[in-house]
Amino acid sequence: MNATSTEPLADTIADRLTRALAPSHLAVSNDSRQHAGHMGDDGTGETHFSVAIESAAFSGRNRVERQRMINHVLADLLATRIHALAIRARAPEDAR
């Protein structure tokens, strides 16, 4: 999927993760306002994000493997538009 410049980046992130990982829960939060003026802030208001995701695709995988799966789905955005991405990834069987 190619995002247009008018599509909010949080929506693009959510769409890509939904398509790739079929999550049972997904929350994407734009945290850029909290980092305004800091390193990585390019003035777009779309540079720092948090993702909370639960997916059966994470079953049997450790934290690093789960983060790598997400990073792979968002690789081009991480290389060009996303400065920071906080990830909380769970499998359905993980304790809450």
Secondary structure as the mmCIF struct_conf table of DSSP 4:
data_model
#
loop_
_struct_conf.conf_type_id
_struct_conf.id
_struct_conf.beg_label_comp_id
_struct_conf.beg_label_asym_id
_struct_conf.beg_label_seq_id
_struct_conf.end_label_comp_id
_struct_conf.end_label_asym_id
_struct_conf.end_label_seq_id
TURN_TY1_P TURN_TY1_P1 SER A 5 THR A 6
BEND BEND1 GLU A 7 GLU A 7
HELX_RH_AL_P HELX_RH_AL_P1 LEU A 9 LEU A 21
BEND BEND2 SER A 24 SER A 24
STRN STRN1 HIS A 25 ASN A 30
HELX_RH_3T_P HELX_RH_3T_P1 SER A 32 HIS A 35
TURN_TY1_P TURN_TY1_P2 ALA A 36 GLY A 37
BEND BEND3 HIS A 38 HIS A 38
TURN_TY1_P TURN_TY1_P3 MET A 39 GLY A 40
BEND BEND4 GLY A 43 GLY A 45
BEND BEND5 THR A 47 THR A 47
STRN STRN2 HIS A 48 GLU A 54
HELX_RH_3T_P HELX_RH_3T_P2 ALA A 56 PHE A 58
TURN_TY1_P TURN_TY1_P4 SER A 59 GLY A 60
HELX_RH_AL_P HELX_RH_AL_P2 ARG A 63 VAL A 73
TURN_TY1_P TURN_TY1_P5 LEU A 74 LEU A 74
HELX_RH_AL_P HELX_RH_AL_P3 ALA A 75 THR A 80
TURN_TY1_P TURN_TY1_P6 ARG A 81 ARG A 81
BEND BEND6 HIS A 83 HIS A 83
STRN STRN3 ALA A 84 ARG A 90
TURN_TY1_P TURN_TY1_P7 PRO A 92 GLU A 93
BEND BEND7 ASP A 94 ASP A 94
#
